[in-house]
Amino acid sequence: MEIAGGIDLLREEGARLLVLTGAGVSAESGLRTFRDSNGLWEEHRVEDVASPEGFDRDPQLVWRFYSMRRNQAKTVEPNPGHRALAEVEKRLGDRFMLVTQNVDGLHQRAGSERVIEIHGSLFRTKCSGCDLEPFDDHAAYLEGTLPTCDNCEKRGGNSLLRPDIVWFGEMLDPAHLQAIDAFMRRAAGKPFVFIAAGTSGAVWPAAGLVNQARSLGASTILVNAEPAENTARFHRFVQGKSASALPALFDLNASNNR
């Protein structure tokens, strides 16, 4: 794994760093992904448990799936890749933004604060029928129970609560996209680095971040266990596990010894 040189650009005054992380980063903490099981969970397709249509058909199945995922996420710990990103954020402050496609909260547990969870969070719940603000929720609902919305009940309704996850067929939060765009535009003309780690780069709009970053003058780096669909769009490709590649890329050991 060739990582010589670190990222010298980040040592320049006013340098900014935008990071996109995907499932590969969480997998290195021991979290299984759908890819591990050929896109199936207990023989159910991903669409059966991660779409509005699947929830309408069988909310019990969907809640059982997400309760399982909540329990699983609680059993693993952030890995050195997560901690490396948290350490770099301490250095850069508001000149750092972390955009994650992961929903497991491991970045926050590692100490990251400037995190945009574009696909939602396992540990938040929202209402399927009203605009109730999503709330923190670590409960694993027992099979046979379906949580309902107190806010809707007060109005005579009976809407079910659902995980605060962006499912297939749903739009990302426009406020998240605007925040990412604003960060990149503030970085234009300054030392600017964009890193994608543990992601195939296949899902839009996250797949388009490297193009926008390049158009604004960013130095772009892909860190992944294998080449991604859009590897050619990056200036540099580091092939390897993010748990070891990210600390080395940020040259943390050398920085800590200065």
Secondary structure, 3 states (H helix, E strand, C coil): CCCCCCCHHHHCCCCEEEEEECHHHHHCCCCCCHHHHCCEECCEEHHHHCCHHHHHHCHHHHHHHHHHHHHHHHCCCCCHHHHHHHHHHHHHHHHEEEEECCCCCHHHHHCCCCEEECCEEEEEEEECCCCCCCEECCCCCCCCCCCECHHHHHCCCCCEEEEEECCCCCCCCHHHHHHHHHHHHHHCCCCEEEEEECCCCCCCCHHHHHHHHHHCCCEEEEEECCCCCCHHHCCEEEECCHHHHHHHHCCHHHHHCC
